[in-house]
Amino acid sequence: MFPEVHLADQDGLVAVGGDFSTSRLVQAYRRGIFPWSVNPITWWSPDPRGIIELDQLHVPRSLRRVLRCPEFTVSVDRAFGEVLRACARPAPGREITWITPEFISAYADLHRSGHAHSLEIWRNDELVGGIYGVSQGGLFAGESMFHRVSNASKLAVVRLVEHLKSRGFVLFDVQMLTPVTRQLGGREIPRPEYLQRLAQALELECVFSETPVSMNHHDTEGKLD
């Protein structure tokens, strides 16, 4: 069992230790907690908490032109392993990643059990962007995203918000705001408000995708940025 989140320190650290089992990860997200390191394993619930209100997404004018571009297509749970590994790779401004092989293995297990999902952005059948996270009830907790062409990660967030709204989700957790999520309308709310909204979201029975969860052998190997 995790300690009560109100016992977290001023940085939001709730606990140290445990494991990355699917049952423990599911329990963490349902309590408003997420992991952030491996050696040691640390569990966090920051205050304030970053979210994107599903009905208050801000789409800059330049991004609207990208949304109308027919060369970009969207899929859900088509390439979870590829998205996960792409988020783990170093990138300009992110030379060191917290997504270690242990995280990759644990979230691959979460995906196989139906708790973790991805949304992919393709250009001419090439994966150029994506985002992955964990769903529980009406909650989607975004973990990380990546892009290989300009605006692809922003496009992934916009399409994810559209998808979540269509599926009846009510809470899009981004944990802590980044320049990208802030630009798209992300805001911070106090932890008690987040936990109240989380409890309401968990009462719902939302289905992220009917796509059968399947991963090839390569996929088993091994914060919104």
C-alpha positions as CSV (number, residue, x, y, z in Angstrom):
1,M,0.0,0.0,0.0
2,F,1.1,3.6,-0.7
3,P,1.1,6.3,2.0
4,E,-1.6,8.9,1.8
5,V,-0.6,11.5,-0.8
6,H,-1.1,14.4,1.7
7,L,2.0,13.0,3.4
8,A,4.1,13.8,0.4
9,D,7.1,16.1,0.9
10,Q,7.1,19.7,-0.6
11,D,8.4,18.3,-3.9
12,G,5.6,15.7,-4.2
13,L,7.6,12.6,-3.2
14,V,5.2,10.1,-1.7
15,A,7.3,6.9,-1.3
16,V,10.5,5.2,-2.3
17,G,10.8,1.5,-3.1
18,G,8.4,-1.2,-4.3
19,D,8.3,-2.6,-7.8
20,F,7.0,-2.0,-11.3
21,S,4.4,-4.7,-11.2
22,T,1.2,-4.0,-13.2
23,S,-0.9,-4.2,-10.0
24,R,1.2,-1.7,-8.2
25,L,1.3,0.7,-11.1
26,V,-2.5,0.6,-11.5
27,Q,-2.9,1.2,-7.8
28,A,-0.6,4.2,-8.0
29,Y,-2.5,5.9,-10.8
30,R,-5.8,5.3,-9.1
31,R,-4.4,7.1,-6.0
32,G,-3.0,10.0,-8.0
33,I,0.6,8.8,-7.9
34,F,3.1,8.0,-10.6
35,P,6.7,6.7,-10.7
36,W,9.7,8.8,-11.9
37,S,12.9,6.9,-11.3
38,V,14.3,3.4,-11.1
39,N,17.3,3.3,-8.7
40,P,15.7,3.8,-6.4
41,I,12.0,3.6,-7.5
42,T,10.3,6.8,-6.5
43,W,6.6,7.6,-6.4
44,W,5.2,11.2,-6.8
45,S,2.1,13.2,-6.5
46,P,3.0,16.9,-7.1
47,D,1.1,19.9,-5.8
48,P,0.0,21.6,-7.9
49,R,-0.9,19.1,-10.6
50,G,-0.8,19.8,-14.4
51,I,-3.9,19.0,-16.4
52,I,-5.3,19.9,-19.8
53,E,-9.1,20.7,-19.6
54,L,-10.6,18.7,-22.4
55,D,-13.0,21.5,-23.3
56,Q,-10.4,24.3,-23.0
57,L,-7.7,23.1,-25.4
58,H,-5.9,26.0,-27.0
59,V,-4.9,25.4,-30.7
60,P,-2.5,28.1,-32.0
61,R,-3.2,29.3,-35.5
62,S,0.0,27.8,-36.9
63,L,-1.1,24.4,-35.6
64,R,-4.5,24.7,-37.2
65,R,-2.8,24.6,-40.6
66,V,-1.0,21.4,-39.6
67,L,-4.3,19.9,-38.5
68,R,-5.7,20.4,-42.0
69,C,-2.7,18.8,-43.7
70,P,-3.8,15.6,-45.4
71,E,-0.4,14.0,-45.3
72,F,-0.7,13.4,-41.5
73,T,-2.8,10.5,-40.3
74,V,-3.7,9.3,-36.8
75,S,-3.9,5.8,-35.2
76,V,-4.5,4.4,-31.7
77,D,-2.6,1.5,-30.2
78,R,-1.1,0.6,-33.5
79,A,2.5,1.1,-32.5
80,F,2.7,1.3,-28.7
81,G,6.2,-0.2,-28.4
82,E,7.6,2.1,-31.1
83,V,6.1,5.2,-29.4
84,L,7.4,4.1,-26.0
85,R,11.0,3.5,-27.3
86,A,10.9,6.8,-29.3
87,C,10.0,8.7,-26.1
88,A,12.9,7.0,-24.4
89,R,15.5,8.1,-27.0
90,P,17.6,11.2,-26.3
91,A,16.5,14.3,-28.3
92,P,17.6,18.0,-28.5
93,G,17.0,19.5,-25.1
94,R,16.5,16.1,-23.6
95,E,19.8,14.3,-23.7
96,I,19.0,12.2,-20.6
97,T,15.7,10.3,-20.3
98,W,13.9,8.9,-17.3
99,I,12.4,6.2,-19.4
100,T,14.8,3.4,-18.7
101,P,14.6,-0.2,-19.8
102,E,12.8,-1.0,-16.6
103,F,10.1,1.6,-17.5
104,I,9.8,0.2,-21.0
105,S,9.3,-3.3,-19.7
106,A,6.8,-2.3,-17.1
107,Y,4.7,-0.1,-19.4
108,A,4.8,-2.8,-22.1
109,D,3.2,-5.1,-19.5
110,L,0.6,-2.3,-18.7
111,H,-0.2,-2.1,-22.4
112,R,-0.7,-5.9,-22.7
113,S,-3.0,-5.8,-19.8
114,G,-5.1,-3.0,-21.4
115,H,-4.1,-0.2,-19.0
116,A,-1.6,1.7,-21.2
117,H,-2.2,3.1,-24.6
118,S,-0.7,5.2,-27.4
119,L,-1.8,7.6,-30.1
120,E,0.4,7.8,-33.2
121,I,1.0,10.4,-35.8
122,W,2.1,9.2,-39.3
123,R,3.3,11.0,-42.4
124,N,3.3,8.9,-45.5
125,D,3.3,5.7,-43.4
126,E,6.3,6.9,-41.3
127,L,5.9,7.3,-37.6
128,V,6.7,11.0,-36.9
129,G,5.1,11.6,-33.5
130,G,3.1,10.1,-30.7
131,I,2.1,10.1,-27.1
132,Y,1.5,7.3,-24.5
133,G,-0.1,7.1,-21.1
134,V,-2.3,5.2,-18.7
135,S,-6.1,5.0,-18.6
136,Q,-8.2,4.2,-15.6
137,G,-12.0,4.8,-15.7
138,G,-12.4,8.4,-17.1
139,L,-8.8,9.3,-16.4
140,F,-6.0,9.4,-19.0
141,A,-2.6,10.1,-17.5
142,G,-0.2,11.2,-20.2
143,E,3.4,10.0,-19.6
144,S,5.5,11.2,-22.5
145,M,5.5,12.2,-26.2
146,F,7.9,12.6,-29.0
147,H,8.2,14.2,-32.5
148,R,10.4,13.6,-35.5
149,V,9.0,16.5,-37.5
150,S,7.9,19.9,-36.4
151,N,4.6,20.1,-34.5
152,A,4.0,16.4,-34.6
153,S,3.9,16.1,-30.7
154,K,1.5,19.0,-30.5
155,L,-0.6,17.4,-33.2
156,A,-0.6,14.2,-31.1
157,V,-1.9,16.1,-28.1
158,V,-4.7,17.7,-30.1
159,R,-5.8,14.4,-31.6
160,L,-5.6,12.8,-28.2
161,V,-7.9,15.4,-26.7
162,E,-10.4,14.8,-29.5
163,H,-10.2,11.1,-28.9
164,L,-10.6,11.3,-25.2
165,K,-13.7,13.5,-25.6
166,S,-15.2,11.1,-28.0
167,R,-14.7,8.3,-25.5
168,G,-16.2,10.1,-22.6
169,F,-13.0,10.7,-20.6
170,V,-13.2,13.6,-18.2
171,L,-9.6,14.1,-16.8
172,F,-6.4,14.5,-18.8
173,D,-3.5,14.5,-16.4
174,V,-0.2,15.8,-17.7
175,Q,1.5,15.6,-14.2
176,M,3.6,18.8,-14.6
177,L,3.4,21.5,-17.2
178,T,6.0,21.8,-20.0
179,P,6.3,24.6,-22.6
180,V,4.3,22.5,-25.0
181,T,1.4,21.6,-22.7
182,R,1.3,25.1,-21.4
183,Q,1.0,26.5,-24.9
184,L,-1.9,24.1,-25.6
185,G,-3.8,25.4,-22.6
186,G,-2.5,23.2,-19.8
187,R,-3.0,24.6,-16.3
188,E,-2.2,23.7,-12.7
189,I,-4.7,22.8,-10.1
190,P,-4.2,22.1,-6.3
191,R,-3.7,18.4,-5.4
192,P,-6.9,18.2,-3.4
193,E,-8.9,19.3,-6.4
194,Y,-7.1,16.9,-8.6
195,L,-7.8,14.0,-6.2
196,Q,-11.5,14.9,-6.1
197,R,-11.7,15.0,-9.8
198,L,-9.8,11.7,-10.0
199,A,-12.3,10.0,-7.7
200,Q,-15.1,11.2,-10.0
201,A,-13.3,10.0,-13.1
202,L,-12.7,6.6,-11.6
203,E,-16.4,6.0,-11.3
204,L,-16.7,6.0,-15.1
205,E,-16.2,3.1,-17.4
206,C,-14.5,4.5,-20.4
207,V,-12.8,2.4,-23.1
208,F,-9.8,4.0,-24.7
209,S,-9.7,1.6,-27.7
210,E,-11.2,-1.6,-28.9
211,T,-8.0,-2.4,-30.8
212,P,-6.7,-5.8,-29.7
213,V,-3.5,-5.4,-27.7
214,S,-0.7,-7.2,-29.3
215,M,3.1,-6.6,-29.3
216,N,5.8,-8.4,-31.2
217,H,8.9,-9.8,-29.6
218,H,10.9,-6.6,-30.2
219,D,8.3,-4.6,-28.3
220,T,8.9,-6.7,-25.1
221,E,12.5,-5.8,-24.9
222,G,14.0,-3.6,-22.9
223,K,6.5,13.2,-18.4
224,L,5.1,14.8,-21.1
225,D,8.2,16.3,-22.5
